[in-house]
């Protein structure tokens, strides 16, 4: 009786450990570098707003 209890409990422990190993683990979020050179540098004078678009109509 004791041997069968030990065998069954150890089998359940091994099955439980195997199932727990298959669970997904939380992964850290990858840190992306800031984009370089993507802004329209030099397209408008500094400190001045662009001229408004005039439509006829």
N, C-alpha and C positions, 0 to 999 in steps of 0.2 A: 504494500500500500504506500509506504513511504517512498520507495523507488519510483513508482508511477507518478506520485505527486511531484517529485523532483524533476523527472523527465518532462512532464507537462508544463511545469512552471518555467523551466529553462527554455523549452521550445517557444512558449509564449513570449518570453523576454527577448529571444533572438528575433522572432517575427516582429515584435514591437520596435526593436532597434533598426531592423531593416526598413520598416515602413517610415520611421522617423528620418532615416537617412535620405529618403526620396522626396521629402518635403522641400519646397523652394526656400532658399535663404534670402533675406533682404540684402540687396547689393547697394553699395554707395552710388550716389548720383555722380556721373562724370562731370568734371569741371571743364567747361569749354573756354578757350581763350577769346578775348574780346576781338572783334573784327578790326583789322588795321587797314586804313585807306579806303574804306567804303563810303565815307561821307563826301559830299560834293565840295571838296576843299577848293577855295579860290573861284567859285562860280559867281559870287556876289560880293560887293564891297562890304567891308566890316563896318557894322553900325548903321547901315542904310537898308531900308526895306526895299524889296523889289518893286518895280513900277507896276501899277495896276493895269490889268488888261481892259482895254476900251473896246466895247462891242457896239456896232451900229444897229439901231433897231428900235 
